[in-house]
């Protein structure tokens, strides 16, 4: 049986996400990850570094908020307090330069890929947002991809110095990025879905909760081993939006599930908490397009029922006969015994 359109779209989305995570063919030179207090981007950035390490790519970690160098990073660059040009020059010195045309031959070894990971863009977005396009273009090369994190809960400061008509830094970043990932807590997404199924208001967390005092994030439910619904606190929902060169955007939602053997990536609809009951799984395949829907009653009409329906005379059908004589649209009504005649009706 030929795969259905839904199964084909699912497989295409998974292959596209794998291509982005593995940094293949420079699919996304600039990847922007949007996170909040309720869900950090760390699980997704860790997956980027883990796959880059498996591909033997150089990992350059630019730190504005991280104190210690991550275990998977090769180089740690402190970015806080440095001029933007000096920071760009330091990053570029650790990235393999692009190969010139004269050096392209069979004996030359392949260029080592590089992953530049910037832990937060908020300081740069608040201080020098107008210099971000030139900063990105100076460090991104055909062999180097940039993955940057932007915290949605931190407000941008000093926006007046950028100009009255300057766009918001987040608007500028989402416009420049070739791929935008939005991460959310799987546990919170499950709770919101259960509330929608019961026609209840969706619960709020973090700043939207409107509670005074200390903000409490996800926490460690069950000592980090789970949260009561069979999933780990490290499992995240990833909403992907990739812009192709043609300008068409490809969007889908995924779930990163952490297991003992590693991280499993699946489409959100295939996760047990979001799978629609009665729908066919990806292995079984969906029903072919055009097949009738099974029901306990017949939706069709027999030949006798079709003839009886055609013979029914609609109400006020006689009023449509003299349309050409200027009397079309009149309502013909025959009074019955139970009707009470009113002189005002006769005047109308």
N, C-alpha and C positions, 0 to 999 in steps of 0.2 A: 504494500500500500504506500502510495506517495505521501510524504510528510505534509501535514497541513500548513497553512499560512502561519498559524500561531506557533507551531513547533519550529518552523523555519526562522521566525523572528526571534524566538528564544535562543536558538543556537547562534544566530548572527550577533545578538547582543552579548552573549558570553564570550564569543571569539573576539569581539571588539574590546571588551573590558580586559581580557587576557593580554591583548596586544598593547593596551595602554599601560598595564602594570609591568609588563616585561620590557618596556621602552623599545619596542621593535619599530624599525624603519622611521624613527623620529615621528611617530604618530601624533604626538602632542608635545611641541617644544616648550609650552608654558602651561602647566597644570596648576589650577587653583583649588585648594581644599578649604571649604567653609565649615567651621565647627562652632560650638557653643560651650557654655559651662556644663551643660547636661551631657554632652558627648564630645570628648576630645578627638582630635584627628590622629592621635598617636597609633591606634591600631592600623589605620590605612597607611601612614608613613612608615611604620615598621614593615608592612607588607611590601612597600616599594623598595625599601632597603634590602629586605631579605631576597627579593627576586633580582635586584641589581647585583648583590653579592654572588648569587648563583650564576649570573651571566658574566662574572669577573669584571664588572664595571667599577670605576673609581667613584667613591661616594664622598662628596664634599659637603659637609654639614655646616651651614652658616647659622650661628647662634645669636639670638637677641634675648632669649629668656632661658635657655638651657645652660646649666652650670657645667655638668660633666659631659664628656664626649660619649655619644652612644656607642654601644659595643660593636655595632655593624659599620660605623662610619670609619673611613680611612683618614680624613683630615677634618679638623675642627677649626673654624674661623670665627673669631669674636667680632661681631658686627656692631655692637653698641658703642656709640661715641665716635665712630670713624666717619670721615667724609665719604660721600657716596662714590666719588671717583676713585678714591683710594681703596674702598671696599671692592669695587668692580675690578680694579687692577689686581688685587690680591686673589680674588676668585679666579680670574682668567689665567693667572700664573699656574694654578694647579689643574687646569683643564687642558687636555690634549688639544693643541691647535689643529685647525682643519688642514688637510693635506692639499698641497698645491697640485696643479695639473701636471707639472713636469715630473713629479715624483710618483705618479700613478703607474705602477708596473706590477708584473706578476710576482717579483721577488720581494716587494715591500710588504711587511706584515700588516694585518688589518689594524685600523685605529681603535684604541681602547675607548669604549663608551664611558661617559661620565654622567653621574646623577648629582645635581646640585639641589640640596634640600634646605629650604629656608624655613626655620621653625615658626616665625611670625612676621607678617608684613605690616602689622599695625604701626610700629614706630616709623617706618619709612612712609606709610600712607598718611600719617599725621604731620610729619615734618616737611617732606619734599614729595608730595604726590605728583607734581608736574614733571619731575625728573624720572619717574618710574619707567616710562617707555624707553628712554635712552639707556637706563640701567639694565633693563632686560635684554635689549638688543646687543649690549656689549659683552654679556656673559653667556648668552645662548649661542651655540654653534651647531652645525649638523651632527656632531658627535656628543653634544652635551644637552641634556634636558633639565629644565628647572621645575621643581615641585615646591610650591609655596603655600603656607597656611595663613588664613586670615580669620581672626576671631570676631564673630558677629556681635558678641556681647560687649565688646570694648568700643566706646564711641571714639570717632575720629576728632582730633583736636586741631586747633589753629587753621581751620578751613578758610577763615577770612583772608589770610595772607596769600592764598592761592588765587584769588580773584573772585569777583562777584558772580561771574558766569561760569566758573570752573565746575566740572561735574564732581559729584561725590566720589571719594576714593574707591568705594566698593563698586560703583557704576563703572569707573575707569578700569578697574581690575577685571571685572567680569567681561568687559568689552575686549580687553587685550588677551585674555586667556583663550587658548584653543580647546581646553577641557575644564569643566567646572564640576567638582565633586562636593556634594553636601552630605555630611554624615549626621546620623541621628541614632539615638539609643534604640536597640531592638526591643528592650523591655518596655520602653515608653510607647513605641509604635504598636506593640501588641495591646497594651492597655487602651490606647486610643481607638484601635480597631474594635475591641470588645465593647467599648462605650458606644460606638456608632451602630453596632449590631443591636444594641438594646435601646437605641434612640435616646441616649443620654448625652449630656454635654461632655465633650472630651476633656480629660484632666489636663491641667497646666502644671508646668514645672519651671523652676528657676526664676528669672526676672518676671516672666508672665504670670507667675503664681500670685504676685502681689503681696507677699508676706514680708513683714519687717523682721530685721535681725540678720543672722548669718545665713548666707546662701548655702544650701546643702545640695551637693550634686548627686551622682548616682549612688555612691556609698558601696559598701561591700556586703551585699546580701548573701547570707550563707557562706561567709568567709571567702567570697570570690569564686566559689565553685559553681554557683548557679543562682537563679533567681526565682525558682519555683515553677517555671514553665518549660524546663528542659533545655534552657539556653544559658550560656555563660555571660557574665557582665562585659566581656570583651567582644561579644558579637555585636556588630553594628549594621545599620541600614545605610547603604550608599546610593545616593541619587546622582546619576551621571547625566551630563549634558555635554556632548562633544560637537564641535563645529567643524564640518568638513571644509575642504578648500572651495567647494562649489557654493558654500554659504548655508547648506542644509544642515540642520541640527539633528542629532540622534540622541534621544533621551530614553532612559530606562532606570529601573530601581533594582538593586541587588542586596544580598545579605552576605556578609563575611562571617562565616561560622568557624570558630576556633575549636579544633579537635587535637587529639594527642599526636596524630600524624602530621599536623600542619593546619593550614587555613583552607577551607573549602568555600568556593565562590558559587553562588546560585542565584538565579532570578528570584525576585521577591515572591512571585506567585507560586514558586515551587517549595517554599519553606512551609513546614507543617502548620505554623501559626497563621499563615496567610493563604493557604491552599483552599480553594472553593470546594465545598463538599459536593461529591458527585462528578467533579471534573476529572477528565482522564489525565494520567501522569504523562511525563515526557517520554517514558519508555513505551507506554502503551499507545501513545499517539492520540490525537484528537480526531473527531469524526470528520469525514470529508465534507467539503462545502457543498451545499445543495441537498443534503439528506434531510428528510422530514423529522420533526421533533416528536419523540414518543409521548403519547398522552393516553389517558384512560377513556377518551371519547373521540369520535370521528369528527374532524374539522371540515370535511368535505360535504357536498350535497349530492343526493341521489338525483336521477333524471326526473322523477316525479316531483321532487321538491323544487328543482330548478324551473319546471314548467308552471307549478303553482305560484312561484314567486314572480314570474314574468306576467302572470295573469292578474295580479293584484292591482286595483285601481287606486291611485294615490288620492288623498283628500284634496278637495278644491281643484281637481284636474280640469274641470270644465271652464274654469276661469282663464285658462291659457289658450282657449280656442280662438277668441277674437282679438289676438294681440295686434294684428295689423289695423284694426278698426279704431284704435285709440282707447279701447276699454280693457286692455290687458292688465292683469294684476288685481282685478276686482275679487273680492271674497264673497262667494256664494254661500249663504247659510240658510238652512230650513229650520224654522222654529219648531220645537216639540211641545208636547203638552205641559211638561214641567217647567218650561221657560217662562220668565216674567217679562213681558214686553214693556219697554221704557220708551217714551217719546223722544228723549234725548238721543238714544241710539239711532232712531230713524232720521234725525237731523244730520248725524255724522255720515 
